[in-house]
Amino acid sequence: MALRERERRDAWASEDGGRSKVTLQTSMGSFTIEMYYDHAPKTCRNFIELACRGYYDNVKFHRIVKVSLFV
């Protein structure tokens, strides 16, 4: 892994060494998602960068299902 990529990844790493988590706040409450950087680094980086730019602000969700998904 290139040094730049490692530095970029470390910037988003969780403090306890586990998976990074992102909390999304909606008008119906908030929910937290885990970022699987090891499995999808480009997707995680893209999501976080767009969120930091405000891309997802005021975006309407079609559906939120209160179910735990187990893989």
C-alpha positions as MATLAB code, in Angstrom:
seq = 'MALRERERRDAWASEDGGRSKVTLQTSMGSFTIEMYYDHAPKTCRNFIELACRGYYDNVKFHRIVKVSLFV';
ca = [
       0.000    0.000    0.000;
       1.410    3.397   -0.925;
       2.273    5.770    1.895;
      -0.341    8.294    0.785;
      -3.056    5.650    0.779;
      -1.997    4.420    4.229;
      -2.069    7.980    5.622;
      -5.486    8.584    4.092;
      -6.820    5.325    5.532;
      -5.372    6.043    8.971;
      -7.143    9.408    8.971;
     -10.498    7.567    8.929;
      -9.512    4.713   11.269;
     -11.427    4.323   14.494;
      -9.677    5.228   17.720;
     -10.021    1.727   19.192;
      -8.612    0.012   16.102;
     -11.980   -1.440   15.069;
     -14.057   -0.597   12.040;
     -14.813    3.037   11.356;
     -18.431    3.996   11.953;
     -20.516    6.778   10.472;
     -23.685    8.087   12.092;
     -26.313    9.499    9.758;
     -28.866   11.897   11.175;
     -32.329   11.997    9.634;
     -35.631   13.649   10.455;
     -36.752   10.242   11.789;
     -33.724    9.756   14.041;
     -30.162    8.663   13.526;
     -28.502    5.384   12.613;
     -24.925    4.162   12.505;
     -23.236    2.236    9.724;
     -19.883    0.442    9.777;
     -17.354    1.138    7.057;
     -15.704   -2.035    5.724;
     -12.564   -0.353    4.429;
     -10.669   -3.651    4.042;
     -13.338   -4.991    1.680;
     -14.331   -1.847   -0.229;
     -11.724    0.904    0.222;
     -12.785    2.996   -2.777;
     -16.458    2.880   -1.826;
     -15.737    3.838    1.789;
     -13.407    6.655    0.796;
     -15.901    7.960   -1.770;
     -18.794    7.873    0.717;
     -16.825    9.683    3.422;
     -15.447   12.332    1.060;
     -18.890   13.050   -0.404;
     -20.418   13.221    3.078;
     -17.741   15.697    4.183;
     -18.570   17.884    1.176;
     -22.266   17.903    2.113;
     -23.326   15.855   -0.896;
     -25.837   13.838    1.136;
     -27.321   16.803    3.021;
     -31.117   16.916    2.615;
     -31.197   13.749    0.499;
     -34.449   11.838    0.975;
     -34.298    8.176    1.937;
     -36.912    5.997    0.323;
     -37.007    3.490    3.131;
     -35.283    2.647    6.383;
     -35.954   -0.837    7.722;
     -35.323   -1.507   11.420;
     -33.734   -4.920   10.990;
     -30.258   -6.131   11.890;
     -28.501   -7.688    8.934;
     -26.196  -10.594    9.629;
     -23.748  -11.640    6.956;
];
